[in-house]
Amino acid sequence: MLILWLVIGFALGNVCEAASDEERVKVLESVIKLQRVEGDGLKARIRDLERKIADLKLARANRIRNNFATKQVRDADHLMTEQSSTTNRNIKKRQYPQAAFHVYTNNTRCYHIDSALAFDFKPVDVGGGFSHDNNIYDVPYAGTYVFTWTVTAWPVSGKIVTELYHNNGPVGVLTSDPDVGPVTGNGVHPSTGVVIIKVAASDHVSVRMKHAPPSTCGGDVLSDDNMVRSTFSGWMLSETN
């Protein structure tokens, strides 16, 4: 720019001193050429600056996009880690000892008051708690359990009442009525009781006869493979620490 003004000053001086119009025209044409050259240089520098600005904007946009993608990946990894940890904790919580049993009989029997009902078959006994020797379930693990029993009174006999015994006391009671009478007729009506209780390891659970019609043996419990089976079942819901 400085060179341009020097040239213009020089040219103007020459114009003042020039004797003819022809010389003044030549000088002015030189000045115009110099201005055009200078203008072309400025345009080139402006285009170069515009390209640099565009490159900077593009680089900034790429950084923002990359940072956003990186954050998304980091957040997704963090969420997956948290979900995996939660799943593992839940699995560990559910990994308690398992206990379940189901026993039944297909023989009709008569029981005295306070005697334990007998069950001849044991298709399921996870934990090994039920004993055929005394017909008592010996709790293998402390926890909350569901116990259920089904009893059917003999149709030609009277009603019977059974209890679910936990150690030395009843925790559930069940009445089985054969529906015998001149008006009601007779039939086979199984009755089922359900109890949920907390028990400790080595506690005893059994089904006992509580009430029976006056007879030589006591209460008749019907059970066979053709009509109905008397059953006794239980399973652990959760472990007690």
Summary of the structure (lengths in Angstrom):
residues: 241
radius of gyration: 50.7
end to end distance: 91.5
largest distance: 161.0
contacts: 668
relative contact order: 0.15
helix: 37%
strand: 32%
